[in-house]
Amino acid sequence: QDKLIKAMNTYYCWEEQFNHKITIIRGNIAEPLLGLTEDLYQSFADCIDIIIHAAAHVDHLHSYDFLHKTNVIGMEEIVKLLNYKRAKKLHFISTKGVFGENKTYKVYNELSPI
């Protein structure tokens, strides 16, 4: 969780109130059941409402074959979890690069003027 907090602080988007809302579970996005035991996967699927998905290999020098397992199979595993037992919301983060190197953080949503 320290790694997540540090990354979010870098982009000025961490708030202490998030502590009780975030649970870190180590797995492997490219593996069946996200690399979790079946019991953990089922209990996890029962208690979550939202998945924030930012896992990917992002390297333009690698081949598609290298990137496929994490980026394609991994997304398939996320979709399976989204629909397991009951529907869940997905927030997909393509890259942290959307924030750039600017240290000014501003929230944009679907109503923001562009």
HELIX and SHEET records of a PDB file:
HELIX    1   1 ASP A    2  THR A   10  1                                   9    
HELIX    2   2 GLU A   16  LYS A   21  5                                   6    
HELIX    3   3 PRO A   32  GLY A   35  5                                   4    
HELIX    4   4 GLU A   38  CYS A   47  1                                  10    
HELIX    5   5 TYR A   64  HIS A   68  1                                   5    
HELIX    6   6 LYS A   69  ILE A   73  3                                   5    
HELIX    7   7 GLY A   74  ASN A   83  1                                  10    
HELIX    8   8 LYS A   96  PHE A   99  5                                   4    
SHEET    1   A 2 ILE A  50  HIS A  53  0                                        
SHEET    2   A 2 LYS A  89  PHE A  92  1                                        
END                                                                             
